[in-house]
Amino acid sequence: MRSIGEMGRDSGLGVSALRFYDRAGVLVPAWVDPATGYRWYAPEQLGEARLLARLRRSGMPLADIRLVLAGWAGGDTGLVPRLLDGHLRRLESGLAEAREELSAVRALLGHKETSMTTATAAARLTLPGAGLAAALDAVRYAAGTDPELPVLGGIHFDIEGDALHLVATDRYRMAVARTSANGATTPADSAAATASDSASDSACDPAGHGGGGRVQVTVPLPLADAMRALLTDGAPARLTVDGGRVELETQGRQVAGQSLGEDFPDYRRLTLLPEGRRLPLDVPALRRALGGQEAEVCVLVLTDTVTVGDEDCAGDRVGVNPAYLLDALAAGEELLLEYIGPKAPLVLLRPDVEDAFSLLMPVSLEA
């Protein structure tokens, strides 16, 4: 007999999935200890679990999976192939429809790109070195590494007035941090920015900066890391954006490079979420609990507090990637979790900092 943990490890389904399939009547354990509630699986159920894992990865509906497993167990050599062929036909039909819809979306996107004109923008800000370093540290972990989405492999710099927002996302999580400039020039076109280079540095004085406009640029991770390496002593740093060129200078040292050429997603739109209930996090306790997690999914149990538990605990339950949550918990020792619903992003924020937060997409406990 295998325990549920051993069955999850050997089958590739995971403990949460096995609990779900037990409740759904798809893969019921051979024996449940009446005293402890622990589930135990017979040796022959391992083959069924591995088959179930493959069928779910193929996207087969649970109703068909039940019939496949029943036919498999009963030795029916005719039903199972027909079910597999039917599922494959549905997938091929769905793929053809998806191709048509995505082709239409690409055509709409191409029309939108040709109808828009992009002006080369420029801006210059003097920033506190410590503030910029803290903002970079707060978002760096969330940057993407997928070569198919190179625009997410950087940190987005959003300059508006004398404020700088830094944003990073890999689709599954997003981090946002803000730092204020000591002074900022008004964003303008490249020619105006070049002319301002020969003007007095009073343009960067807090009393003399212009407070309008918005300039956005996405800095590739190697350049962002080089910027962070310069910010070691907290001295003021001057950030210059001139078209696609980005430069940071502090204490006579500087790094510069080209920004990523693609448009970054509208992160402000992604953060328009309904208000949820806020719960305090015991960050040290969560770190200890998550540190021992080997699975790709763990269950957060939400009552008056937030703990790591299982699906049978009382309270709201939401699945998360434990490694991703650990990254987000590095933001500080005092954090709040804003919970909107089991399928909505989790928001982690510091009670003392309004414009620094992270979003974490939940993981379905039914998959």
C-alpha positions, 0 to 999 in steps of 0.5 A: 500500500502507498500513502497519498504522499508516496502515490503523488510522488510516484504518479506525478499527480500531486497530493492536492490532485489526488484528494480532488480525484478522490472527492470526484470519484475518479480515483478512490483510495483502496482504504482510508484510515477511519481514525486519522483519515489518511488515504492508502492506495493499492499497488495496482492503482499506481498504473491507473494514477499514471494513466490519469495524469497523462489523460489530464495533461491531454485535457480530457474531461473528467467524464471521459476519464472515468469511462477510460479508467473503467474500461481500462480496469475492465479490460474493454479493448474497444471503448478506450480507443474510441474515447481517445479518438473522440477526444483527439478529434475535439482537440483538433477542431478546437485548435483549428478554431483557435487558429482562426480567432488568433489570426483575427486578433493578429490582424486587429493588432496589425491595424492598431500598430499602423494607426498609431504614431510613436514619438521618441521621448526623453526624460532626466531624473535625479533619484536617491540612490538608496530608493532606486536600489530598494525599488530594483530589489523589490521587483527584480525577482518577478522578471520573466525568462521566457525567450518567447516573450523577450519584452518581459525579460526586463524591468519597466521604468515608468516616469511620470512627473517626479515619480518613477514606478518600476514593474516586472512580471513573468505572467504568473506574478508581478511586482511594482515599486515606486521611488520619488525623484529629487528632481525631474525634467519634463519629458520631451522629444529627443531634440529638446532633451539634447538641448537640455544637456547643455543647459544648467543642472538647475533643470534637475533641481527640485524647485525647477523641474517640470511636472508633466508628461509620461515616459516609459521604457523597458530596461533589459535585465543585464542593464538593470543589474548593472544599474543596481551594482552601481548603487552601493553607497546611497549617493544620488543617481541621475537617470537619463532616457533619450529615445531607446537609450537609457543611462544611469550615472552616480559618483562619476560612474555610469552604465548605459544601454538600449532599452527593449524595443517592444511595448510593455503590457499596461500594468495599471490595467492589470492592477485594477482589482476589486477590493478584497479582505486584508489579512496580516501575514506571519512572515517568519512562520510562513517562510519556515512552512514554505521552506519544507515544501517540495511540491509545485503547489501548496495550499494557503488556508485563510481564516483570521490569519494565513497558514499553510495547510491542506484542502481539508482545513476550515476556511478559504483555501487557495493554491500557490506556487511555494517558491513564488510566494517565498520570493514575494515574502522577501519584501519585508517582515510585515506584510498584508495579503489581500484576498479577492477570491480563489481565482483572482490574483493574491495581492501582497503589500506592506502596510507602510508603503502605498506604492509597493506591492506584488501580485501572485496568480493562484494555482487551481487546486482542481487541476 
